[in-house]
Amino acid sequence: MWRGGAIAASAARALRSRMLGDPVHHPSTAILPIPSARAASSAPSAASPAPIVAEAAAASVAVSSGARSASDVLRHYGACYWELSKARLSALVVATSGAGYVLGSGSIVDIAGLCYTCTGTMMVAASANTLNQVFEIKNDAKMKRTMRRPLPSGRISPVHATMWATTVGAAGTALLACKANDLAAGLAASNLILYAFVYTPLKQIHPVNTWVGAVVGAIPPLLGWAAAASEVSLNSMILPAALYFWQLPHFMALAYLCRDDYLAGGYRMLSFADPTGKRTAWVSLRNCLYMLPLGLFAYNWGLTSEWFSFEASLLTTGLAIGALSFVLAPSHKSARRMFHGSLLYLPALMAGLILHRLPNEQKEHNHIHQTSEIAGVLRGTELWDEEGGRQKREDAKHSRRAQSRPPVAYASVAPFPFLPVPVYVSPQAHEF
C-alpha cells in the first residue's frame, strides 16, 4: 500500500516536471502550484486575492489623495489668511505693542503677559487688515500692487473673509480683556473700529486719511503700556508720539512713489495735488523735526537714561537729512532714500528705548503698595485667627466650668415657690 502510494507520487512529480517548466531556468513559463482539494475547499477561489489587493490599493490611493487634498486646502486657506492679515504689517504693529509693554513694566517684565498682549494685538491687527481689504476689493483690483490679493483674485469669498475677520478680532479682544485688562482691550477694539470704519473709507474721500492712519499706528504702543501698567501716564506718550510723527514722512514718501497706482485705485492722497512733490516733501521734513525733542523728553520724564536722548537725536537728524534732500530735489530717488531710511529708523529707535529704559516708577509703586496691602491683609487675618482661637479657648473653658457645677432647677421652684429646690448628688458620690 505504501509502496503504491510512493510510486504514484513519483510518477506525478515526473509528469508535472515535464509539463511545467523549471522555475529557475524558465521563470516566464513557471506557474503557481495547483492547490489541493482541501486547500481549494478551504479557499473560496484561487482568484480571490486579486480583488482584495486591488481594493486595498484603491483604498490607499483614496486615502493618499484625500490627505493630499486636505493639505492643499489647508495650504490654500493658510496662504489666504496670511495675505488678508498683512502679516508683515501686523508683525510691525505687534513689535510696537511689545515695546510699549516693556516700557510700561517695572524692573521685572512679565513674559507671559507680554506674550498674551502680543498675541491679542496680532489677532486684532489681522482682523482690521482683513476688513480693510473686504471694503477695498474694487479698488485693489485696479492697482498693480494689490490686484493679486486673495479677494480681488477670487481665491476667497468676501463672506469667508468677513467671518475670518470677525472671529479673529473678537477672539483677540477677549484675550486682551481676560489676560491683560479692560483698558488694553478697549484700546484694541477702538483701534480696530478706527482703522476699518473710519480710515478705510476716508482714503477715498480726503487726504486727511494719512493723519488718521497715523493715529491708528500710534495706538498699539499705548495699548502695550496699558496692558503692563493698567494706566496711561505722560511718559507713556513718548513711543506713540514717535510712531505718529514717523508715519507721516514714511507714508508721504510711499504715496509719492506709488502716486499713479493710488490714482488708479481711486485713493485721495496729498501727492495728487502736488505735481512737483514740494508740498509732500515739506510735510515729511516738518514731522521729522517734530521728533527731535522726543529723546530729551524721554530722559526728562524718567523713561530712559540720558544716553537715549543723544542716540535718538542722532537717529532723527539722519532721517531729517533724508527729508531735506527730498525737499531740495523731489524725485523718486530721494523719496525712495527717505522711505528706506524710515524703515531703518523705527526699529533702531525702539531698540534704543528698550536698551536704555528705566523701570516704570508708577508700576513699581503700585506693585509695592499692592504687596504691602496683601501683607497687611494676611497679617490681619493671622491676628484675627489668633484672637478667634483665644476666644474659642476661653469659651470652652467657661463652658467646662459651668458644666462641672450642678444645675439649678428653677422650673421646680417657679411658679411654685413652696416646693423645695432639688438637691443633686455630685458624680463623685457614686464612686464611693
Secondary structure, 3 states (H helix, E strand, C coil): CHHHHHHHHHHHHHHHHHHCCCCCCCCCCCCCCCCCHHHHHHCCCCCCHHHHHHHHHHHHHHHHHHHHHHHHHHHHHHHHHHHHCCHHHHHHHHHHHHHHHHHHCCCCCCHHHHHHHHHHHHHHHHHHHHHHHHHCHHHHHCCCCCCCCCCCCCCCCHHHHHHHHHHHHHHHHHHHHHHCCHHHHHHHHHHHHHHHHHHHHHCCCCCCHHHHHHHHHHHHHHHHHHHHHCCCCCHHHHHHHHHHHHHHHHHHHHHHHCHHHHHHHCCCCHHHHCCCCHHHHHHHHHHHHHCCCHHHHHHHCCCECHHHHHHHHHHHHHHHHHHHHHHHCCCHHHHHHHHHHHHHHHHHHHHHHHHCECCCHHHHHHHHHHHHHHHHHHHHHHHHHHHHHHHHHHHHHHHHHHHHCCCCCHHHCCCCCCCCCCCCCCHHHHHC
